[in-house]
Amino acid sequence: MKTAYFDTLSGISGDMSLAALIDAGTPADWIEKQLNSLGIGPVELSTKETRKCGYRAIHIELKTQPETKHRHLHHIDAIIDNSNTLSDRAKATAKAIFLKLGEAEAKVHGSTLQKVHFHEVGAADSICDIVGVAAALDYLGIERLCASPVPTGHGQITIAHGTVNIPAPATAELLAGIPIRHCNIEAELTTPTGAAILKTLCTSFGPLPSMSIDKIGYGAGTRDLQGQANILRILIGHTSDSTPTESIAVMETQVDDMTGEELAFALERLRDSGAIDVFTTPIAMKKNRSGQLITVLTNPNDIEKIRDLLWEHTTTLGVRIRIEPRFVLAREEINVSTPWGDVRCKITARKNGDKRCSAEYADLARIAKEKNLPLDVVERKVLECFEGK
């Protein structure tokens, strides 16, 4: 599977992404042709090689007609759809990125997707950045995108709605669920456009996956950073396994001085907090005392919340943490209709295309109690109903 890995050491923006994809092999004049098909006036795309902290990279400059108007999502969709040069895949990718941007903007402004205005990200140069990235990904034949944890920088910036803290409100919304890396640089490293590209297209975040690297592109940002190159690096190659991966936080601690009731309550609180899984393992501790190893699997963004719960509800004095990649099967949640009503089920797809149905225990138990039936009878009926759909 042809994979692009976004190495976001110094953050990500739309122009850095497009520059890196051009450096990785997308012809700049071809991109310019795609952008001039949008009907937003003449677009000039120029590239130059630059140096950031001694490292070479490509910097792009887009020249578009000056604008004062703001656009709605349907205006941008129409601009993209009206192109007779962009591929269907590039159009769909660009529109999906703008949809994510629109959802974030609508949420932070308390508006609706139909009414929200696109300010900076609706300008002609931002439209060109996003459409250019979508076209370049299609040109390079990228099938899968993944990225490293994302630094946002810190400090304040001034946008159309005034001065805000970094990350800007829309950027923060877009980065929800994405691992963020701590960074002491006082600057906006990740823009809303860059965050929207990652949110829309990346299937996993974490270390560089196992892959054979074919090309590497380097896209330069405008700012010079102290102590590190302001560069987005995109590594393109092939992975041997198409199974999606994601980053997961593994948190562990051991205790030997809690009652069974106290431990059970702590595990319940951890599960209620949104942890992916919580389990214990019997262990022998100092002086061969019997103890329990508590393991919590959680989203990397929830590490501090889980740590505080462990300190509050257990007797531990320390918590170990590691970030690990994990393979995940494609899954979806559906309602399966049965003679006793709907049952929530999780459907997973194996690599050979077969689907497996796992019914929600709480629904099975409720029906079994209400109808005075064995649990396995109810479960078999749910599977029959699923297979008969």
PyMOL commands that set and color helices and strands:
alter all, ss='L'
color gray80, all
select helices_A, chain A and resi 14-23+28-36+73-81+88-109+120-122+124-140+169-175+192-201+260-272+286-288+300-313+361-371+375-387
alter helices_A, ss='H'
color red, helices_A
select strands_A, chain A and resi 2-7+44-52+55-63+144-147+150-151+156-159+162-165+180-181+202-205+212-220+231-238+245-255+277-284+290-298+320-327+331-338+341-349+355-359
alter strands_A, ss='S'
color yellow, strands_A
deselect
rebuild
show_as cartoon
